[in-house]
Amino acid sequence: MFRLFFTLFLFISFPALAQSGQLSGIVTDATDQSPIDFATVVVKPANGTKVYGGKSNQQGVFTISNLPDGIYRVSISSIGYTTQNLNNISIAGNTKNLGTIALENNNKKLKDVVVKGEKPAMEIGIDKKTFNVDKNITSAGGTAADILNNVPSVNVDMDGNLSVRGKSNVTLLVDGKPSSMFGNDPQTALQTIPASSIESIEVITNPSSKYEAQGMNGIVNIILKKDRKPGYNGMLTLGGAIPFRFNAGVNLNANVGKWNLFLNANGRTSKTWEETTNERDNYDDPLTYSSFTHNDRRPLSGFINLGAEYNIDKRNKITLSENIFAAKMKGNSLNTIRNENNYETLINAQQRRNIYTGNPLSSTTNLQYKHTFKDPKEDLNIELNYSKTRYIRSSTF
C-alpha cells in the first residue's frame, strides 16, 4: 500500500520531463560548394508559436539545440541566395543532421547605373580653398576680379588692387605658374580676364615648399578651362548686362586617341563709371573744402588659351600650351577742387582732366612633361616657360 501511494505521489507531483534534441547541417554555395558563413537558419514548430534559430559559422556549419520533440519547418537563407525551405523535420530527443544544404545564387544583373555628382561652389582643403566658378551664377559674364570678390578672405578694390585677409603682396599664378599677363599691370588683367575662361580659383594662404618663397601673404592660382571630354566638343557663350557689358566666348576640344586639342577664346567689352564727392568744414575756420571726381572706363579685352596634350601612357603625358592676352583700355577722369568762404565766396578752384589709353599685350608658351606615380599625391613635373609682355600707355592732362 505504501509503495502504491508513493508511486502515485511521484506521478502526480513530477510529470514526465519533455524530451529535447538538436538540429545541425552545413550550408554551401550550389555553384562552387564553398561554405556560406552567417547564413540564417529559422526553425518553426508545425504546431506552436515559439521560433528557434541560429547562424552558420565560417565553415557553414550550424547547430540549434534545446528543441522539444515535434515536427518542424526549417528555413535557410543568406543575402544573394535563394531561400530554401525544408518541411516535416522530426525531432524526437536526438540530433537530427540535415546534411549539406546548397543554396542557389540569385544575383541579377542590373541595368547600367549612371551616378552623377556636382562640385560644390567652395571646396576647402588642408592648405587651400578652391572656388568653382561655374557654380556661382553671379560670376557669369564677369571678370576675374568679380570672381575673386565672391571668394571669402579675398578682396579686389575699385582700382583692382588684390588682397588676401587684408594683406597685399599676393602672388598671382595661372595654372600653378607665373604668367606674363600679371607682369606690369595685374590690376588691368584681373579686370579684363573673362570669367568664362576660368574653371576654378585656388586661394593658398599658407604656401608649402611646392611654391617659391614669394608672396608670403598668400597665393591666388587661376585655373583655366581645358576640356578633356572624349570625342569632339564645342560650346559658344554670349552674355550681356546693365550697365553696358558684353562678352562672348568659344570653347572647343578634340580628344581622340592619345591626343587632346583644346581652344578657349573669349572677348569682352564694358563701360563703367564712378563718382566721388568730398566736403570738409574746418572747425573754427570759415574756409570750406570740396572735391568732385568722375572716372569713365571703357575696356576691350581678349583672351586665348590653346594647346595640345599627348598621353604617352597612363602615367606620362606632354602638354604644349599658349596663353595670349590683349586689351585696349580707354578712359578719362575729371577732378575738381574748390576752396570757399562759408560756401559763398570762391577763394580758388582747380580742375584737372586726364584722358588715357593703355594697350597691354602678353603671351606665355608652356611646355610641360608630367609623370604620375602610383601614389596619386606624388607626381613629377618638368616645365619650360617663355613669356613676353608689351604695355603701351599714354595720358593727356
Residue pairs with C-beta under 8 A, 6 or more apart in sequence:
18 68
18 69
19 68
19 69
19 92
19 93
20 65
20 66
20 67
20 68
20 69
20 91
20 93
21 67
21 69
21 91
21 92
21 93
21 94
21 95
21 96
22 63
22 64
22 65
22 66
22 67
22 94
22 95
22 96
23 43
23 63
23 64
23 67
23 72
23 74
23 89
23 91
23 95
23 96
23 98
24 61
24 62
24 63
24 64
24 95
24 96
24 97
24 98
25 41
25 61
25 62
25 76
25 97
25 98
25 99
25 100
25 101
26 35
26 56
26 59
26 60
26 61
26 62
26 99
26 100
26 101
27 35
27 36
27 39
27 41
27 56
27 60
27 62
27 76
27 78
27 101
27 103
28 34
28 35
28 36
28 60
28 100
28 101
28 102
28 103
29 35
29 36
29 81
29 102
29 103
29 105
30 102
30 103
30 104
30 105
31 105
33 102
35 56
35 58
35 59
35 60
35 61
36 56
36 60
36 78
36 81
36 103
37 56
37 57
37 58
37 59
37 60
38 55
38 56
38 78
39 55
39 56
39 60
39 62
39 76
39 77
39 78
39 81
39 103
40 53
40 55
40 76
40 77
40 78
41 53
41 54
41 55
41 56
41 62
41 64
41 74
41 75
41 76
42 51
42 52
42 53
42 74
42 75
42 77
43 51
43 52
43 53
43 64
43 67
43 72
43 73
43 74
43 89
44 51
44 52
44 72
44 73
44 74
44 75
45 68
45 70
45 71
45 72
45 73
46 70
46 71
46 72
46 73
46 88
47 70
47 71
48 70
52 64
52 66
52 67
53 64
54 62
54 63
54 64
55 62
56 62
67 91
68 91
69 91
69 92
69 93
70 90
70 91
71 88
71 89
71 90
71 91
72 89
72 90
72 91
73 85
73 86
73 87
73 88
73 89
74 85
74 86
74 89
74 98
75 83
75 84
75 85
75 86
76 83
76 84
76 85
76 86
76 101
76 103
77 83
77 84
77 103
78 103
80 105
80 106
80 107
81 103
81 104
81 105
81 106
82 103
82 104
82 105
82 106
83 103
84 101
84 103
86 98
86 101
89 96
89 98
90 96
118 135
119 132
119 134
119 135
120 132
120 135
121 131
121 132
121 135
121 136
122 129
122 130
122 131
122 132
122 152
123 129
123 130
123 132
124 130
127 204
127 206
127 207
127 208
128 202
128 203
128 204
128 205
128 221
129 151
129 152
129 153
129 202
129 203
129 205
130 200
130 201
130 202
130 203
131 147
131 150
131 151
131 200
131 201
131 202
131 203
132 199
132 200
133 139
133 147
133 195
133 198
133 199
133 200
133 201
134 199
136 147
136 150
138 146
138 150
139 146
139 147
139 150
139 195
140 195
140 196
140 239
141 195
141 196
141 239
141 240
141 241
141 245
141 247
141 268
142 194
142 195
143 190
143 191
143 192
143 193
143 194
143 195
143 268
144 189
144 190
144 191
144 193
144 195
144 198
144 201
144 222
145 156
145 160
145 190
145 191
146 195
147 195
147 198
147 201
148 154
148 155
148 156
148 162
148 190
148 201
148 220
149 155
149 156
151 201
151 203
153 164
153 165
153 203
153 205
154 162
154 163
154 164
154 203
154 220
155 162
155 163
155 164
155 166
156 162
156 163
156 190
157 163
158 274
159 187
160 186
160 187
160 188
160 190
160 191
161 168
161 187
162 168
162 170
162 172
162 186
162 187
162 190
162 220
163 170
164 170
164 203
164 205
164 217
164 218
164 220
165 205
165 217
165 218
167 217
167 218
168 217
169 215
169 216
169 217
170 215
170 217
170 218
170 219
170 220
171 178
171 211
171 212
171 214
171 215
171 218
171 219
171 220
172 179
172 182
172 186
172 190
172 219
172 220
172 222
173 179
173 219
173 220
173 221
173 222
174 181
174 182
174 221
174 222
174 224
174 323
174 364
175 221
175 222
175 223
175 224
175 366
176 221
177 364
177 366
177 383
177 385
178 385
178 387
179 323
179 362
179 364
179 387
180 362
180 363
180 364
180 387
180 388
180 389
181 189
181 193
181 323
181 325
181 360
181 362
181 364
181 389
182 189
183 362
183 387
183 389
184 360
184 389
184 391
185 358
185 360
185 391
188 299
188 327
188 329
188 358
188 360
189 325
189 327
189 360
191 299
192 268
192 299
192 301
192 303
192 325
192 327
193 222
193 301
193 303
193 325
194 247
194 249
194 266
194 267
194 268
194 301
194 303
196 237
196 239
196 247
196 249
196 251
196 266
197 224
197 225
197 249
197 264
197 266
197 303
197 305
198 222
198 223
198 224
198 225
199 223
199 224
199 225
199 226
200 223
201 220
201 221
201 222
201 223
202 219
202 220
202 221
202 223
203 218
203 219
203 220
203 221
204 211
204 218
204 219
204 220
204 221
205 218
207 215
207 216
207 218
207 219
211 219
224 264
224 305
224 323
225 251
225 264
225 305
226 253
226 262
226 264
226 305
226 307
226 309
226 321
227 233
227 251
227 252
227 253
227 255
227 262
228 253
228 255
228 260
228 262
228 309
229 253
229 255
230 255
231 254
231 255
231 256
232 253
232 254
232 255
232 256
233 252
233 253
233 254
233 255
234 250
234 251
234 252
234 253
235 250
235 251
235 252
236 248
236 249
236 250
236 251
237 247
237 248
237 249
237 250
237 251
238 247
238 248
239 245
239 246
239 247
239 248
240 246
240 247
243 270
243 271
243 272
244 270
244 271
245 268
245 269
245 270
245 271
246 268
246 269
246 270
247 266
247 267
247 268
247 269
248 266
248 267
248 268
249 264
249 265
249 266
249 267
250 263
250 264
250 265
250 266
251 263
251 264
252 262
252 263
252 264
253 260
253 261
253 262
253 263
254 260
254 261
254 262
255 261
258 310
258 311
258 312
259 308
259 309
259 310
259 311
260 308
260 309
260 310
260 311
261 307
261 308
261 309
262 305
262 306
262 307
262 308
262 309
263 304
263 305
263 306
264 304
264 305
264 306
265 302
265 303
265 304
265 305
265 306
266 302
266 303
266 304
267 300
267 301
267 302
267 303
268 299
268 300
268 301
269 298
269 299
269 300
269 301
270 297
270 298
270 299
271 296
271 297
271 298
272 296
272 297
273 294
273 295
273 296
273 297
274 294
274 295
275 292
275 293
275 294
275 295
276 291
276 292
276 293
277 290
277 291
277 292
277 293
278 289
278 290
278 291
278 292
279 288
279 289
279 290
280 288
280 289
280 290
281 288
282 288
282 289
286 341
286 342
287 339
287 340
287 341
287 347
288 339
288 340
288 341
288 342
288 343
289 337
289 338
289 339
290 337
290 338
290 340
291 335
291 336
291 337
291 338
292 334
292 335
292 336
293 333
293 334
293 335
293 336
294 333
294 334
295 331
295 332
295 333
296 331
296 332
296 333
297 329
297 330
297 331
298 329
298 330
298 331
299 327
299 328
299 329
299 330
300 327
300 328
300 329
300 330
301 325
301 326
301 327
301 328
302 324
302 325
302 326
302 327
303 323
303 324
303 325
303 326
304 322
304 323
304 324
304 325
305 321
305 322
305 323
305 324
306 321
306 322
307 319
307 320
307 321
307 322
307 366
308 319
308 320
308 321
309 317
309 318
309 319
310 317
310 318
310 319
311 317
312 318
314 372
315 371
315 372
315 373
316 369
316 370
316 371
316 372
317 369
317 370
318 367
318 368
318 369
318 370
319 366
319 367
319 368
319 370
320 365
320 366
320 367
320 368
321 365
321 366
321 368
322 363
322 364
322 365
322 366
323 363
323 364
323 366
324 362
324 363
325 360
325 361
325 362
325 363
326 359
326 360
326 361
326 362
327 358
327 359
327 360
327 361
328 357
328 358
328 359
329 356
329 357
329 358
329 359
329 360
330 356
330 357
331 355
331 356
331 357
332 353
332 354
332 355
332 356
333 353
333 354
333 356
334 351
334 352
334 353
335 351
335 352
335 353
335 354
336 349
336 350
336 351
336 352
337 349
337 350
337 351
338 346
338 348
338 349
339 346
339 347
339 348
339 349
340 346
340 347
341 347
352 397
353 397
354 395
354 396
354 397
355 395
355 396
356 393
356 394
356 395
356 396
357 393
357 394
357 395
358 391
358 392
358 393
358 394
359 390
359 391
359 392
359 393
360 389
360 390
360 391
361 389
361 390
361 391
362 387
362 388
362 389
362 390
363 387
363 388
364 385
364 386
364 387
364 388
365 385
365 386
365 387
366 383
366 384
366 385
367 383
367 384
367 385
368 381
368 382
368 383
368 384
369 381
369 382
369 383
370 379
370 380
370 381
370 382
371 379
371 380
372 378
372 379
373 379
373 380
